[in-house]
C-alpha cells in the first residue's frame, strides 16, 4: 500500500481551517484527585467558546453522561446546535494524545493516522483510548493509516505516538523532543531509531524536516511533550517558552531549547523567526509541581484559547499570542484547577481539518 506521503497527504498546521474540534467529557475523579468538582465547568467554558466558531465532537461514556453534559453546557450558554455527542468509552480525556491525527491532501481529502496509544507508557488502562481513532474512521468511513516499522529481526511494530509530542507548520517541518521520543526512560518505541521515527513522520505526516529539542518542562508526566515548550505560530515562526528565573528548574532546559531553535534552519536553509513566551510562576498542589505553561494554547477557527493561572505573566502571554494571531480572538481560560490533571487546553483537544 502507498504511504500517505506518496498520496500527497500531509498533517495541516493547527491554524488551518477546522471542520471541528474533538474532546472527551471528564468522568474520572482520579484524574483530578480532590479537585474534580470544578472541572466539568471548565470544560463548559471551553466548549462555549469553541462552539461559537466550529463544531465540537464530544465523547461520553454513556447516555446519562451525555444528558448531564448537555444540561451543564446549556446552563453555560454553549451553542448546542454545533455539539455532536458520541457514546464511546474513554479511559482519560486527553484526546490530543489518544485521538486521531488527521492528514489532508491538496484535493481536500481527509484521512486518519492511527498511531498506537499506550497511556504514555505509564498507566495500565489505555485500551478504550487506543480505539478512538478507529471509531472516528468508522464514523466517517474515512481511510485510516496505521504507522508501522520493521525491526532488524523482521518483526513489525505499530508505532506509539501522542499528538502532544509533535507540532507542525503544515509545510513539512515538525517539532518534537528527544526526551519524549528517544530517551530510554520513555519506553514508547523500544528499539526504534531516530532515523526510523523521522522516516515514519515523512511517510505518514508528510514531514521533510524534524527539529529535535532536548527536554520538556518541569512537572510534565509525559516525559517532554513539545506542546508545553515550543509551538509553530506561522510557517516560519516558532514561539518558545522561556524561564527568566535562573533558580527555577525550567531555566536551563528551556534556554537550551531556545539555543537549538536559534541555530535551526528551515527547508530553504534560512533561520526561523523565534519569539518567546514566559512561563507562569510554579503551580504546586499537594507538594507536586504541575506542568503549567502558556504554550499549551489551542488554535481554533478565528480563536485562540490560552491557559491562564492568575499570574502577572498571564497578560504578557495573552498579548504575545495576540501579536502572533492578530486576526483571531485571544481568550484566556483559567487553568489553575485544570492543570492538576497534568494537562491543559491543547492536551484535551484534537482538531479535524476542513
N, C-alpha and C positions, 0 to 999 in steps of 0.2 A: 504494500500500500504506500502511496506517495505521502510524504510528510506534509504537514500544514504549510511549511515554508515553500515547498515545491508547488503548492497550490495558491501561492501568494497571500496566505493568511499571515496576520501579524497582530500582536496584542496592542490595542489602541492606548493612547495616553488617557489618563483619567479625566482630563479636561475635554476630551472629545464628547460629542453629543451622546447622551444616555437614552436608552429606551426605558430603563427602570433602575432602581436600587433594590438589592436583595438583603434582607436582615432576618434574624431569628428572634422570636419573642423570649425574654428572660423567664426561666422557670425553675432554675436550680439555686435555692438559697445558699448552697455550699460554695457557689462561685463568688458570693459576696457575704461571707460569714458575719453575722450580727449587723449587717448593713443592707439587707436586701430590700427592705420596705420602700425606699425612695427610687429604686432602680427602674421599675416599670414607668414611673412618671418621667424619668429622664428619657426613656425610650419614646414616650408620648411626645415630648417636646421635640425630639429629633425627627420623628415621623411627621409631626405637624409642619415643620419647615420643609422637609423633603416633598411632602405631598402637595405643596404649592407649586413645585417645579417639575415633578416627574412622578411616574407610577412607582409604587413601593410594593414589593412582594414580601410577605411576612410568613415565616414558618412558625407553626404552632404544633404542640404535641397532640392536641385533640380538640373536639368541638367545644367543650366547656372552656378551654383556654382561649379559643377564638372569641367566644362570646364575652369573656372578661376583658380581653384586649380591646374589642370593639367598643365596649362600654367606656373604658378609660380614654380611648382615643377620641370618642365623640365628646366627652366632657372637656378634653384638652383642645378641641377645635380643629382636629385633623380633617383633611378633605377625604372623606370616606369613599368617594367615588373613584379615587385613584389607588385604593388599597386592595390587594389581592392576597387572600389567605390560602395557605396550603397546609394540610394536616400531615406533616412529615416529622417524625420524631427526631429530636436532636439531643446530643449529649451536652453541648455547650453552644454559646450564641455567637462565636467568633467566625462569622461567615467569610471574612477576608481570608482566613486560613483554610477553612473546610469547604467553602463554596466553589463553584466552577470558576475557572479563569477563562473568560471569553476571548475569542480571537475573531478577526474580521478581515475580509479581502476587499479589494477595490470595487468589486461589483456590488458590495453591500451584503454579501452572505456572511452570516454569523455562525460560528461553531464553538464547541466547548473543548477545553483541555482538562482532562480528568486525572490529576495527579493524586497519588496516594496521600491520605492524611492519617497520621498516627499519633495525634494529640501531642505534638512537639516532642515525641519520644519520652514523655513524662508520665502520662496517665493511661490507665488500663481501659477506660471507657471512651472509645472513639468510633466504634463501628457504625453507629447511626450517622454521625457526621461524615464519615467517609462515603456514604451513599448519596449525599446531597447532589453532587454534580450529575450523577446518573438520573436522579429524579427530575432535575431540570431538563436534561437532554430528552427524557421520555415525554415530559410535559409539552415540549416544543417540537418533538420529533426532529431534533437537531443532531447533527453528526457530532460524535464525541471521540476525541483522540486520547489515547492512553499512553503517556510518555514512558518508554521503557529503554533500558540499556542492557547490553550483554557483557557479562564478566568474562575474563580470560578463560575460565573453565567452561564457557559456553552456556552458563545458566543465565536466563533472563530475569530482570527485576524491574518492577514498576517503581518509578522514581517518586520519592517523597518531596513535596514542595508546598509551602504555605504562601499565600498571596502577600502576607505582610513581610516576607523576607525579600521581596523584589519590588522594584519600581521602574517604570519605563517612560521614555519620552515619546513613544509611539512611532519613532523614526529609526528604530534599530539599536538604541542604547538602553542598557539596563544597569541599575544599581543593586548591589547586594553586599553581604558581609562575609568575611572569612570565618568569623566566629560562628555564624549560623550554619553555613553550608560546608565548611571544610575542616573545622576543628574536630578532634577526637571525642570531645565532650558531647557533641550534639546528637550523634547516633541516628541521623536521619537516613543516610545512604552509605552505610559502611562499605568500603572497598571501591566506591565510585570516585573517580579522579576529577580534578578541576577541569581538565580538558573534556571529559565526558559530560559534565554539567553544562559547560559552555556550548557543547555541541547540541545538547538537548534544548537549551534556550534558543539556539539558532533554528533547530528543526521544528520546534513546536510553538515558539512565540515570535519567530521572525527576528531574532536578535543578532546583530552583527558585531556588537562590542559590549563587553561586560566590564563595568567599573567596580573593582573589588575594594570595599572599605574594610577596616580591621574589626573593630568591636562595636557593640551596641551600647545602650545607655544603662545606667545603674538601675537595678530593680526589675529588669526585663527577664521574665522567666522563660522566654522563648530562645534564649541564647543569641541575642543580637539581631532582632528584626530591624530591617533598614527603615521601616516606616516610622520609627521613633527618632531617627537621627539625620536623614537626608532624603529629600524628595525633589523630583523634577517639577518645576513650575512653568516650564517652557521648553521648547525643543532643545535649546542650548543653555538653559538656565537651571541651576540647582540651588535649592535652599538647604543650608546645612545648619544643624543645631550646634551651638557653642555654649560653653560654661565659663564665665569670666572669673569665678571664684577658684583660685588655684588650689585651695584646700579641699575642694569638692572632688569626689571620686570620678565625676564625669569629665573633669577638666582635661586631663591628658588624653584619654581615648578620643574625645571629640576634636581636640586640637590635632591629633594625628590624622583623623579622617579628613579634616579641613585641609591639611597639608597635601594629602593624596589627591583631593579634588582639585586643588590649585595646580597640581602637577599633571593632571589628566588632560588628554587631548581628545577631541571629538573625531568623528569619522573623516572629517576634512583636515585633520591634524592641527586644528586650532583649539585654543583654550575654551573651556566653558566659562560662562558668566556665573560666578559664585556669590550668592547672597547669604547672609547669616540670620539666624533666628535664635533668640535667647532661650535658655531653659528656665522654667519656674524654680523657685526655691524648693528644696527637697520636700516631698509629700510623704509623710510617715504615718502609718496606722498600726497600732499594736506592735510597735517596735520594728516594723518592716518597711524598708524603703520601697516606694512604688514607682513604676515607670512613667511618671508624669512628664509629658513632652508636648509642646505645641506642634511638633512635626506630625503628630497623629491626626492631622486635619483630613477632611473628606471633601473632594471637589464634585459637586453635583451641577445640574443644568442651571446656569445663572446664579449659582450659590456656592459658597464655601463655608462649611461648618468647622469651627475651630474649638478645640478643648480649652477651657479656662479654669483657673484654680484659685480665684480670689487672691491674686498675686500682682504686685506692681508691674511685672513684665507682661501681664495679660494685654495691656494697652499696646505695648510695643509689638507683641505678636500679631494682634489684630491689624494694626497699621501696616506691618510688614506684609501680611497676606493681602491687604487691600492694595498695596503697591504692586504686588505680583499679579493680581487679578482685578484690574480696575473696572472691568465691565460686570463683575459679579457682586452680589450682596455678600458681605462678610458677616457671619453670625456666630457669636460665642455661645458655647454650650457648657454650662457649669459641670465639671467632671471630678470634683474632689471626692465625692462618694463613688462615682462610677469607676474611677481608676483603681479602687480596691479590688475590682475583678481582674486587675492586671492587664486591662486593655481599655481603649478609648474609641473615638469616633471612626477612625479608619479601620480598626480591628473588627468592628461589628458590621461593616458594610461591604458589599461587593457590587460593583457597577456592571450593568448589562449594556453594551454599546447599541446605539440605534443603527 
